[in-house]
Amino acid sequence: MGDQPQTNQPATLADLETADGSLPLCWQYHEAIEFIGRRWMGAILFVLMRGPHRFNELLAAIPGISDRLLTQRLRELEEQGLVVRHVVASSPVRVEYELTEAGRDLEEVVLAILNWGYKWLPAPDQP
């Protein structure tokens, strides 16, 4: 991940094949999947895709996450340039978190994972 979009992106997995036909693990894929796959990261991104949220709104929207871990994940998302923290001058002062262009660019990925889950993962038993 980084500040600038990458160019020369592969259109298919075949575009990554080497001359001998092997498919090496792409470091960009590895870094992205490890980062996005961290615990609670997907849930935070999913909620922020609906628009800016305050910390307590995120905490309420993501059952089971602790305030300490939410703080840590939001900092990581900020460091990677996926989330921006806005301090809103009001009384009292409000802090909102919002996806950057890079964060919003993950919407297609999140929807693909959501659709895959609907298709292939069984729904939990409903009481």
N, C-alpha and C positions, 0 to 999 in steps of 0.2 A: 504494500500500500504506500501511498505517497501523496504528494501535493498535486502532481500533474497527471492527467490521463495518459495511459500508455498507448503507443501506436503499434502497428503491426500485430494486432491481436489475431489469434487463430480463429477461423470461422468454424472449423470442425476439429475433432481430435486427430484426424489424418494430417492436418496441417502441422502437427507437432512431431510426426514420425521422423526418425532419423533415416539416413541412407540405407541402413540395414533392416529397416522396417520396425525397429523397436520404438516404444513410446516411453521416453524418460519422464519421470515425475517433474513437472514444471515448478520451479520455485515460487512463482507468483501464485499458482493454484494452491500450493502447500501453505504458504503464508496466509493467504486469504481464508482458506477453509479452517485453519487452526485458529485464526483470530475470530471469525464470525461464529465458529463452533464453540467458543468458550461459554461456560454456564451462564445463562440468563441473557446473553448478548442478543440472540435472536428475538427474545421477548421484548427487550427494550427497543430494538429497531422496529419491530412490528407496531408497537404502541406509538412511537414517534412518527411513523409513516402517516398517521392520522392528523399530524400537526404538532405544533409546539406544546410542551407540557411542563408544568412545574414539578419539582422533585416529589412532593407528596402525592401529586396526581399519578406519577409514574409508580410510586410505591403502592398506591391503592389499585392500580390497574394490573399489577403483576403479583398475584398471590404467591406468597412463599419467599420472596426475595427480601433480604435484610437491608436496612438502610446503609450499612457499611459496604456491602457488596454492590449495591446500586451506585453508591458514590464512586467506588473503584472502577466499575464498568463505564460509567459516564466519563470519568477522567481518561480511560483508555480510548474510548470513542472520540473524545476531543483530541487527544494526542495523534490519532490516526487521521484526523481531519474529516470524520464522518458526522460529528455533532459539534454544534457551536452553543456556547453558554451565553445567554443574554441577561444582563442585569437591567431590570425595568425600574426606572425611577418612579416610585410611587410611595405611598405611606400605608403600610410598611413596604420596604423594598422587596420586589419579587425577582426571582431568578427563574428563567425558562430555558429549556433545552430544546433545540431544533436541529433537524437533519440539515447537513450541508448538501450541495449538489452531489458530492460523492456518496453521501449517505442515501439520498433519494434515488440515486442510480442503482441501488440494491433492490428496489421494489420488484423488478422483474424476477430477480433471484428468489426473493422471499415468496412471491406468488407461485413460482415454480415448485418450491419446496412444500408450500401449503397444499397445492393441487396434488403433488405426489403423495403427501400424507393422507389426504382424503381418499385417494385411489387405493393405496396399498396398506395403510395401517388400520387395524380394526378400531372402531369406536369403543371407548370404555363403556362398561356396563352402566346404564343409567338406573338410579334407584326408582 
